[in-house]
Amino acid sequence: MRQFSALSCVTALIIAATAGAATAATASEATAAQQVDGVIVVAGNTCTWTNARTSANPPTALSIDRTSINKPGGNLSCTGGITAALNNNPNVTFDDAAGLATADVIDITGTQMGISCRYKATNVLLNRDGTTRKYVNQAFTATKTSGSFLCPGSVTTAAGGASLLFH
C-alpha cells in the first residue's frame, strides 16, 4: 500500500537531515550546538525535523534525543497525512577517515489513516558529504516489529533518500 511505503520515509528520517535550517561545519571544525536536522523523501512524502539535541558533537560518538524530535517537544512533521514517533534514542558513531557514520538502531512508529506500523533498522550507514557534517544514507531496509496486517513486512529506503546534518 502506498501510504505505508512512506513509513520508510519516517524510518530513515531518524537518521536523516538537512532542509536548510543549519550551517554545515567542516569535518575538521568543532560544532558547538550539539543539534541535528533531518529530512527524507519516500514515495512522494517528505518527513523533516530541525534542531534535535545530541549528546555530543561529531566525530565523538553521540545519541540523538527522541524527545527533541517527537512532538510536543520536537517538530517532526510529514506530508501525505503521516504521523510518526521515534521509539528510541539512536546512537551514532563516526569514522572520519572513511567519511562514514553508523546509526545503531532506528525504532519508529508511523501512523496513517488510523493504521500504525512499527519498524526497526540496525546498523544504518551514512556517507559524509565532502568535508561537511552532512551525512547521506546508504540503502537500508527496516523490518516490521508490530502493527496491522496491512503494514508491509519491511520497507526499504534507497541510497540518498535520507540525510543527517549536525550543527
C-alpha positions as CSV (number, residue, x, y, z in Angstrom):
1,M,0.0,0.0,0.0
2,R,1.4,3.4,-0.9
3,Q,0.7,5.0,2.4
4,F,3.0,2.5,4.2
5,S,5.8,2.9,1.7
6,A,6.0,6.3,3.2
7,L,6.8,4.8,6.6
8,S,10.2,4.0,5.2
9,C,10.4,7.8,4.9
10,V,9.8,8.0,8.6
11,T,12.3,5.3,9.5
12,A,15.1,6.9,7.5
13,L,14.1,10.3,8.9
14,I,15.6,9.4,12.2
15,I,18.9,9.1,10.5
16,A,18.2,11.9,8.1
17,A,18.8,15.6,8.0
18,T,19.1,18.9,6.1
19,A,16.3,21.2,4.9
20,G,18.4,24.1,5.2
21,A,18.0,25.4,8.8
22,A,21.6,24.9,9.9
23,T,25.1,25.9,8.8
24,A,27.2,22.9,8.0
25,A,30.6,22.7,9.8
26,T,33.5,21.2,8.1
27,A,34.7,17.8,9.4
28,S,37.8,19.5,10.9
29,E,35.7,22.1,12.8
30,A,34.1,21.7,16.2
31,T,30.3,22.0,16.0
32,A,29.1,23.7,19.2
33,A,25.3,23.5,19.1
34,Q,25.0,19.7,19.5
35,Q,22.0,19.5,17.2
36,V,20.9,17.6,14.1
37,D,18.3,18.3,11.4
38,G,16.7,15.5,9.4
39,V,14.8,15.0,6.1
40,I,13.7,12.1,4.0
41,V,11.6,11.7,0.9
42,V,9.9,8.4,0.0
43,A,7.0,7.7,-2.4
44,G,6.4,11.5,-2.7
45,N,6.1,12.1,1.0
46,T,8.6,14.2,3.0
47,C,9.4,14.0,6.7
48,T,11.6,16.5,8.4
49,W,12.7,17.9,11.8
50,T,15.1,20.6,13.0
51,N,17.3,21.2,16.0
52,A,17.1,17.8,17.7
53,R,19.5,17.6,20.6
54,T,22.5,15.3,20.5
55,S,24.7,14.2,23.4
56,A,28.0,15.3,21.8
57,N,29.4,16.7,18.6
58,P,30.7,14.6,15.7
59,P,33.1,12.9,15.4
60,T,32.5,11.9,19.0
61,A,30.0,9.0,19.3
62,L,26.6,10.5,20.3
63,S,23.0,9.8,20.9
64,I,20.1,11.6,19.3
65,D,17.4,12.6,21.8
66,R,14.0,11.4,20.6
67,T,12.1,13.8,22.9
68,S,13.6,16.7,20.9
69,I,12.3,15.2,17.6
70,N,8.9,13.9,18.6
71,K,6.0,16.3,19.3
72,P,5.3,18.0,21.6
73,G,9.0,18.8,22.4
74,G,10.2,18.5,18.8
75,N,8.9,19.5,15.4
76,L,8.8,16.2,13.4
77,S,6.3,16.5,10.6
78,C,5.5,14.6,7.4
79,T,3.5,15.3,4.3
80,G,0.9,12.8,3.0
81,G,-1.1,12.5,6.2
82,I,1.6,10.5,8.1
83,T,2.4,11.0,11.7
84,A,5.5,9.5,13.2
85,A,7.3,8.9,16.5
86,L,10.8,7.7,17.3
87,N,10.8,5.0,19.9
88,N,14.5,5.1,20.8
89,N,17.5,7.4,21.1
90,P,19.7,6.3,18.2
91,N,23.4,6.0,18.9
92,V,25.6,7.3,16.1
93,T,29.3,6.6,15.7
94,F,31.7,8.2,13.2
95,D,34.7,7.1,11.1
96,D,36.1,10.4,9.9
97,A,38.9,8.7,8.0
98,A,36.4,6.7,5.9
99,G,33.8,9.5,5.8
100,L,31.1,7.3,7.4
101,A,28.6,7.4,10.2
102,T,26.6,4.5,11.6
103,A,23.3,4.6,13.5
104,D,23.0,1.5,15.7
105,V,19.2,1.1,15.9
106,I,16.3,3.1,14.5
107,D,12.9,2.2,16.0
108,I,10.0,4.2,14.6
109,T,6.2,4.0,14.6
110,G,4.3,5.6,11.7
111,T,0.6,6.1,11.5
112,Q,-1.6,6.9,8.5
113,M,-5.4,6.7,8.2
114,G,-5.5,5.2,11.8
115,I,-3.2,2.3,10.9
116,S,0.1,2.1,12.9
117,C,3.2,0.2,11.8
118,R,6.4,-0.1,13.8
119,Y,9.7,-0.7,12.1
120,K,13.3,-1.2,13.2
121,A,16.5,-0.9,11.2
122,T,20.0,-1.7,12.6
123,N,23.5,-0.5,11.6
124,V,22.3,2.1,9.1
125,L,25.3,3.5,7.2
126,L,25.6,7.1,6.1
127,N,28.3,8.7,3.9
128,R,29.7,12.1,4.8
129,D,29.1,14.8,2.1
130,G,32.5,16.2,1.4
131,T,34.1,17.9,4.4
132,T,30.7,18.9,5.9
133,R,28.8,17.3,8.8
134,K,26.0,16.3,6.5
135,Y,25.7,12.5,6.1
136,V,23.6,10.8,3.4
137,N,22.3,7.3,3.8
138,Q,23.3,4.1,2.0
139,A,20.3,2.0,1.1
140,F,18.8,0.1,4.0
141,T,15.8,-2.0,5.0
142,A,13.7,-1.7,8.1
143,T,11.7,-4.7,9.4
144,K,8.2,-4.6,10.8
145,T,8.2,-5.3,14.5
146,S,4.5,-4.7,15.2
147,G,1.4,-3.3,13.6
148,S,-1.6,-4.1,11.4
149,F,-1.6,-6.9,8.9
150,L,-1.9,-4.1,6.3
151,C,1.7,-3.0,7.1
152,P,4.4,-4.4,4.8
153,G,6.8,-6.8,6.4
154,S,9.7,-4.4,5.6
155,V,10.3,-1.1,4.0
156,T,13.4,-0.1,2.0
157,T,14.9,3.4,1.8
158,A,17.0,3.9,-1.3
159,A,20.5,5.4,-1.1
160,G,20.3,9.2,-0.9
161,G,16.7,9.1,0.4
162,A,17.7,10.4,3.8
163,S,20.4,12.5,5.4
164,L,21.6,14.0,8.8
165,L,23.1,17.5,9.2
166,F,24.9,18.0,12.5
167,H,25.3,21.6,13.7
